[in-house]
Amino acid sequence: MKVLVVGSGAREHALAWRLSVDSDVEAVYCAPGNAGTEAVARNVPVAPTDVPRLVQAARDLRIDLVVVGPEAPLVAGLVDALGEAGIDAFGPTAAAARLEGSKAFAKTLMQRAGIPTAPFAVFENAEAAVAHLRAVGKPLVVKADGLAAGKGVVVPDSVDHAIEVVRRFMEQRALGEAGARVVLEERLEGPEISYHVLTDGERFVPLEPAQDHKRLLDGDRGPNTGGMGAYSPPPRVDAATRRAFDTRIVAPVLAAMREAGRPLRGALFVGAMLVRGEPYVLEFNVRFGDPECECLLVRWKGPFARRLRDAARGRLGPDPVECGAPASVAVVMAAPGYPENPRRGLPIEGVERAAELPDVHVFHAGTARRDGRLVSDGGRVLAITATGIDVDAAAARAYEAAGHIRMEGAQMRSDIAWQARTR
């Protein structure tokens, strides 16, 4: 089949790479792609949210399956438009994408379905939200209701800080309309876990769990980011915990979405926190996480495109996803100034040498080619990903590969997968 991947980050590079080595796939395209995807796919210069042009490109290229990477095209109705054109698409409709597109919708759905999550309140008025914070007397987590490119969740360190964030979101419109409504919720304590499943709306197949590292600096310090690294599998997720994810979270939310007339097909990503060993939902995403996707796909064994197409067509089989490698680690190299003001146009050297190491894949995130040189073109620039017999081995190989890459002012954590590393 011919497959079009929509997006331009490391997640999309990983998807394009995995599809390119799939025996069911004859050609891979990526819209718009980046400097890395051009090695495994043909880049198509169409923006991910330009729905009419993406549909036309899929028609012109005679695409059999579209795989949507980021959330914005899903919320914009790309899958709906492709369906009207008779083209299979892996991802939810706009109605189902509301599970990610509105945190208030997701929290209310969880409450109604009895899914474990933190206590919360929703506000459309800044003064009411401020009064609630003062009455509670502790710094609740502040979440913008809409999509905010990874900048819509703030874990404040004081009530005054929480109030400042509320005013910035709701009154100053720092995030545009995404922050016009906010969710204030209790802060949970525990390790965060990323749990993905493939689903056709009724049935689902779990993938291996992973763990992301959101903070910019070692020791989980600094500002939140889109993710500075990830690894799989995390040590705290045993068989009982996986059953809890499946029975207490995944099955109920899929049922609730069907009952709401919003059946969800594609990838469901449960961002959860283990509180005394039990998973509580922090958020739902309706696509693969990034950089978790990179970790999951380098471990994936067996058919890939066929499983995605079966999910898109509502006929996902029960066969479990096999892993070809016991563990993986992805280390993100970010541009100086990230996450607020990343520098672009910085030369990057050594990527080819790093990628030549055994069991290493260097997935491009924010990169471009200018005058024949590879340069930075975004906040997160590369996701250096490796597999190994265990997390220690995978981390050692990923950092060895990262040591070959040079970019002025690069930011990179040195402790990715610290929870599972023994040396």
N, C-alpha and C positions, 0 to 999 in steps of 0.2 A: 504494500500500500504506500501511497504518498502522504506524508504527514507534514503539517505546518505547526510549528511551535510559535506561540505569541508571547513576546517579551524580550527583554534585553539584558537580564542579569545573569548571575552565576547559576541560579536555579534553572533558567532557560538553557544555558550552555550545557548543564548536566543532563537535562531532558533531551536536548538535541543529540548529545553524545550517545546516550543510552539507546535512543531510537536508531542512530546510525549503525549500531552494531547488532541490531535486531534482525533476525532472518526473515521476518515478515515485512520488512520495510525496504522499499527500493529507492526512495528519495526523501530527504529531509530539507525543509525550508524553515527559516526563522525570520519573524517580523517584529522589530527591525533587526534583532540580533546585535552582536558586538564583534570586537576583533578576534574573539576566541571562537565564536560559533561559525565563522567563515571557514574554519578548518574541517568542520563536520557537517555543514549544511550550506545551503545557498541563502544568503541574506536577502530579505525583501524589504525595501525602504518604506515601510508603512508603520505609523505610530500604533501602539497597542490599543488606544482608545478610539481610533478612527474606524468605527464599526462598518460603515458602508464600503470603504476601500479594502478592509480585510476580507469581507464577504466576496467582493469582486476578485480580489487576488486569489482566494480559495477556488473560485469558479475557474478563473483563467488558468491556474496551475493544475486543475483537475485533482484537487486534494481529496483524499478519502477520509482523513481524520485531522481535526484541529485540536491541539493540546494547548489550553490557555494557562499561562504561568501566573501572572499577577492578578490581584483582586479587582483593580479598576475596570478592566474590560468586562469582567463578569457582572459587576454592578451596573455597568452601562448597557447590558443586554446583548453582548456579542453572541452568546450561545443561542439566545432566542432567534436572532437574525440568521445565524447559520442554519438552525433547524428549519426556518421558513424556506431557506434555499436548498434544503434536502441534504445538508452536509453534516456528518457526525461530528460532535464536539465533546471533548472530555472537560467537563466543568458544569456548574449549575446554571439554571436560568437566573434572570435578574430577580425574580421573586424569591428563589431559594438563596441567592447570594446576600439577601438582606440579613441572614444569620451572621455574616461578617460585616456587612455594610452599616448596621445599626447595633451598637452595643446595648442600647435600651431594649430593642426588640429581642436580642439574644437573652438578656438577663430575665426579661419577663417570661419568655418561653421556658427557660430553665426552671423558674419558680413554679410555673404552671405544671410542668412535667415532673417535678420533684427531683431534679438533677442537682447534685451537691455543688454549691457555689457560695461565694461570700454574700452576706447580707448587703443590701444596696438600696439606694433611692435615686430617682430620676428627677432632674430639674430642668425647666425651660426658662427660669428667671434667676438671674445672678444673685439678687438679694435674698431670695429664698434659699439658695444653695449656701450662701455665706451664713445665714441664720442657722441652718442645719449644722454646719461645721462648728459654729460657736456653741450650739446646744450640746452637741456630742462631746466636744472638748478634746478631740484627738485628731491627728492628721489622717483623714481618710484618703484612699487612692482616688485620684481624679482622672476620669476617662472621658474624652470627647466622644460623642455619640457616633459621628461619621468617620469615614476614611480620612486618615491624616498622615499617610506616608511614614508610619512608624513613630510619629511625634505626638500622638494623641493620648498617651498614658503617662501619667506622672505620679511617682510615689514620693510625696512630700515628707519633709522631716519635721514639720511643725504645723500647727493650725494656721498660723500666719502665712506660711508658705503655701498651704493648700488654698487659702483665700486668694492669694496673689495669682495662683494658677487659674482658679475659677474666673477671676476678673479678666485675666489675659485671654482666656478662651472665649468667654461669653460676652464681655463688653468690648474688648479691644479687637476681637475677631482675629486673633493671631493665626488661627487655622481655618479662617473663612467660615462657611456655613457648617463645616464639620464640628465646630465647637459651640454652635448655637444652643445645643442641648448637652448636658453632661450627666454622667453616672458617677455617683459617689458611693464607694463601697469599702467595707472593712478590709483591712490589710491582713492577709494570711501569711503564715510563716512556714517555711519548709522548702525542699528542693523542687524546682520546676521541671516538668517532664513534657516532652512533645510526643504526642501519640497520633499517628496517622492511620486512616483506613481508606481503602477504595470502596465505593458504594455505588449501587445502581438505583438507590432510593429506597429499596427494601432490604436487600442482602448487603453484607459488607465483609471485607477481608482485611484483617489487621496487618499492618506492616511492623517492622521492628521499631521499638521505641528509641527515642533519641533525647539528648539534652542540649539546649541552646545556652549561650552565654551572652546576655544582653548588654551588660555594662562594658564601657569602653576600656577600662583599665584592669590590670591584674588585681586579684583579690576581690573581684566583683565590686569595684569602685568606679566612680565617675558617672557620666550621664548614660541614660539608656540609649541604645542604638538599635538598628535593624537586626543585629546579631554579629558578634565578633568571632564566632566559631561554634562548633557543635561536635558531638561524638555519638556513637551508637555501638553497643547498647549501654545504657546507664545501669549501675550495679543495683539500685534500689527497686527495680521493676521486675519482680518475680512473677511466677504463673498466677498467683492469687491476685496480684495487682493488675495484671492484664485482664483477668476475668472481671475485676471491678470496673475497669475502663469500659469493657464491652457491654456488661449488663446494667451498670448504673448510669452510664453516660451515653455511649454511642447508640445502642438500641433505642433508649427512650427519646433521644433528640431526633433520630430519623423518624420514629413514629410520630412525634409531635409535629415535625415538618410535614409529614403526609397529611395529618389531621388538619393542619392549617392550610392545606391546598398548595403547599410549596415543596413537593418532593425534591430531595437533593441528590443529584448524581455528580460523580467526580471524586475528588479527594476531600475528605473531612479531616481537618487538623484540630485536635483538641490540645489547647495549651492549658496545662493543669499544674497544680501544686499539690504535693503529697503532704497532707496535714495528719500527723500521727499515723503515717502509712497509708492513708486513704486519699484518693484523688478528688480534688475540688477544682472545678473549671474556672480558669481565669478568663479565657476567651475561646471562641470558635473561629477558625479560618476555613474557607471553602476552597482551598487550593493547597499545594505543597508549601511547607515552610522553607525559608531560606535563611541560614545555610543547612538546615536539616536535610533538605532534598538531596544535596550533594552527598551527604553521608549515606543516605538510604540507597541511592541509585548505584553507587560503587559496590554495594553489597548485594544488589539485586541479581538473582539467577533465574533464568528461564524466560518465557515470553513476556514482553512488556507492552508493545503496541496493541497486541491482541487483547490483553487484559483491560487496557484503557478503553478500547473500542467496545468491548463487551459491557463495561460499566456504562458507557454512553448510550448503548442501545437497550439498557434495562435487562441484561441477561448475564450478569456477573456470576461465574461459577464459584463453587466453594473451595477450590484448590488453594491451599495456603501459598503465600509468597516465600520462595526459598532464598536463602542467603548463600552466596558463594565465598564470602569472607567473614570470619568471626567478628571483626570489629573495624571501625573506621573513625577517622578524626578529620575535621575540616578546620583550618586556621585561616581567618580572614586578614588580609592585608588592606588597610584603609589609607586614604589620602590624608595628608596633614590638613588640619582644620575640621575634619569630620568629627561629630555629625552636623555641626552648625554651618560651616562655610568651607567645604572641601575644595582644595586646589585642583584645578584641571590642567591638562597639558604637560604633566610631568613625565619625562622619559622613564620607561621601565625596561630593565635589562635582566637577563638571566632566566627568563621563563622557560625557554627551550631546554636549557641544561637541567632545570628542576624537573621538568616533565619527563626527562629521559630516565629518571630514577625508577627502579622497579616499584610497582604498586602505587604509583603517584599519578594523580590527575590535577592539573592546574586549570580550574574553571575561572573564566573571565567574568567579572561583574561590570564595573565601570571602566571600560577600556575602549580605545579607538586607535586607528592608524592615521598618522599625519606625516606626510612627506616620507612614507616608508618606515616610520618609527612607531613603536608601540608606546602609547601615552595614556595617562590616567584621564578618565572622562566621567567621574562620579565619586561618591563617597566611599563605598566599599569597592575595591578595585579588583582583587583576586580572592578566590577561595581555594587554598592549597590543601588538597584532600588526599589522604592515604589510607590504605587498608593494612591489616596486620593480623597476627594470630591472637592478639589481645589489644586492649586499648593502649597499653604501654608501647607496644611495638608500632602501632599505627601513629601514635603521637610522635614518637622518635623519628619516624620516616617523614611525617609531614613537616616537622621543624627542620629536619635536614634539608628538605627540598626548599623550604622558605629561606634558608640561609644562602641559597644561590641567587636569590632575586634582590635586585637593587632598585629603590625608588626614593628620591630625596624626601626626607621627613616622614617616611612611612610609619604608620601606627599599627602595631600588632601585639596582641596579648601573648605572653609566654607561658600561660597556665591553662590553656584550653584542655578540658577533660581532667582537671585536677581531682575531681571527685572520684575518678576511677583509676587514676594512675598510682602505682606503688613505688615507682622509682623516678 
